[in-house]
Amino acid sequence: VKWFGVNLNGVKVSLCEYFNEHIHPFFDIISGCFYITWAPFPILFGVLLFFKKRRKILFDFWSCFLIANIFGFIIYIVLPAAPPWYYLEYGNQLIIDLGGQPAGLARFDNMLGIQLYHGMYSQGTNTFGALPSMHAAFPLILSYYSLKYGNKLLSTLFIISLLSIWFGAIYTNHHYLIDVIMGVGCGIIGIFLTEIWVNGNFANNWYKRTIQYIS
């Protein structure tokens, strides 16, 4: 709140608390439609690269995902953090065995009469894994490698998805702004190390042999 807070009725609050007082069906639809795409879009893009025989980009793409995930899980362990919906509902109570909740995404389910996010988050077990937001990292990596692939239509779709997920993460009380920033940082680190290390002389022969083996 100190760094990223906004004024609401004369009180400085987090963006999540601000959006709690400024809910709109349009934002619920946008958030609900795109928040789920963090998983299928990268998979489908990877399949496309494979069949288009762009396996060098595919190799870098999944290498980047792996590196970003490693950094994300290290931070999960070192800095366990609850999502905004947890604090808004339970305050500073420590409830270790509490499962996940759809939070603001429940509005999307209710509008369409479905159980998409209710069902997905009822299976969640890592309540204190909000920092960093890997939902923010994955679409960044996807957009970067889509731009390298060179398909303008796909890149436009992925960038729209990226911005919608970043917004939706905060709007639906799943992440604070700092969680999103840290997630973006994991994505940038993944891209940097992939471009410098995986594409560097140190790993040059290794990934070439791997691609030849897959082919």
N, C-alpha and C positions, 0 to 999 in steps of 0.2 A: 504494500500500500504506500509506503514511504516513497518508493521510486516510481511506481507505475499506477498509483491511485488516481482517481478522478473525483471531482466534487459532486455529491448528490445531496441536495437539500442542505448545503452548508457543511456537510461532513465528508471527509476524504475516505473513499471506499475503494475496494478492488474493482477491476473491470467486471469480474463475475457477479459481484453484488450489484453493480450498476445495471448489468443486463437482466438481472432478476426483476428489476423494476421497469424494464423496457423490452418486454417480450412482444414479438410480432410473428404472425403465422408465416410470413414470407421467409423470415430468417430461420424459422423452425424447419421449413421445407428444404431450404438450401442446405442447412446443416445436416439434416437427416439423409438427404439424397447423396451427399458427397462424403460424409464421414466414414461410411462403410467402404469407400473405394480404396482406402489405404492398402487393402489386401488383394482384391482381384485385379486392379490395374497393373501393379508390378508383375503379377503372375502372367497376365495376358501379354504384357509387353515383352516379357522374357520368352514366351512361346513364339511371338512374332519374330523376334530377333533370331531365334533358333531356326525357324523355317525359312527365313530370308537369308540364312547363312551369314549373318552378321555376328559371328560367334566371338570375335574379339571384344566388341562392345558388350555382348552378353556376359562374357567372362568378367570384364571390369565392373559391370552393373551388379552382379551378384557378389563379387569380391567387396565392393563398396558397402553393400547391405550388411555383409558379415562384419566388416570393420566397425561400422556405425553401431551395430547391435552389441558388439563387445564393449564399446565405450558406454553405451546405454546401460547395460546390465551391471557394469562396474559401479556406475553412479547409483543405480537402484540399491545396491548392497551398502555402499558407503553412506548415502544420504536418502534413507527411506522417507517418503513424503506422501501425505494424504492429499487426495484431490479436493477441489473446492466444495463439492457437494457434501463431502464427509464433514468438513469443518462447519458448513452452514447448518447441517442437521444435528451433529453430535458435539460440536465445539471441540474442547481440548481433551475429551474422554478418549482413552486408548481402548479400542475394541478390536482385539487381534483377529478374532474369528469371523469378522463381518465380511460378507461377500460383496461382490460388485453391484452397482446400481446404474441404470441407464441415465439417471439425472434428467437434464433438460431434453435429452433425446427421447424420453418417454412421450413428450408432446407430439413428436413425429409419428410414433406408433399409434397414439390415440387418435390422431387426425385421420390416419388411413385405416384404422381398425386392424392393425397387424401386431405381431409380437417380435419383430425383428430385433430391436435393441434390448427389449426385456429378456428375450431368450439368450442373446449373446452375452449380456453382462451378468446374467444369473449364473453363468459358468465361471465367472472370474474369481480368482483366488488371491491375486496380488493387489490388495486394496491400497497398499502404501508404496505403489510404484508409479506415482504421477510425475516424478522428476527424474529424468527428462521426459518430454513427450515424444515418443518415437512415432506417434501419429504425425508429428511435425517434420521429423527427419525423413521418413520414407517417401512422401510425395516430392520433397526437394530433390532427393537422389533420382527419383523417377523422371522428374522434369529435366534435370541436367543431362541425363543420358538420352532422353528423347530428343533434346536439342542437338546432341552429338549425332544421333541417328539421322536427323534431318527431315523428319516428317512434320510439316507445319501444323497440320490439322490435329495430329496426336499431341504435339507439344502445347497447342492452345488449350486442348481439353485437359491435359495434365496440369497446366499452370492454373486454370480455373479451379480444378479440384484442389490443388495445393492451397490457394488462397481461401477457399471455402472451408477446408479442414482446419487451417490455422484459426480462422474466425470461429468456426463451430466449436472447436476445442474449448475456447474461453466462453463463448455464448451459452453453451449447454452445461457449464460448470464441471467439465471434466479436467480442465487444466487451468492453472494460473498463467499469466503472460510469461513469467520467468520459466515455467515448464516448457512453453513453446520455444522460447529463446534458446534454452539449453538443448532442446531437441534439434533445432536448426543448427546449433553448434556441433552436435554429434554428426549430423549430415554433412556439414562442411568439412569436418575432420576426416570423415570417411572418403569424401571426394578427393581431398588434398592428398591423403596417404595413398589412395588408389592411383592417382595421376602421377605422384612423385615416386612411390615405392613399387607398386605393381607394374607400372609402365617404365620403371627405371631399369638400369642395367642389372641391378641385383636380382630381379625376378624375371628378367627378359626371357631367358631360356626356359625357365620353369613353366610360365604360362603358355609358351609356344608348344612345349611338349604335351601339356595338359589338353590344349585345344586339338592337337593332332590326335591324341588318344580318344577324345570324345568324338571326333569326326570319323 
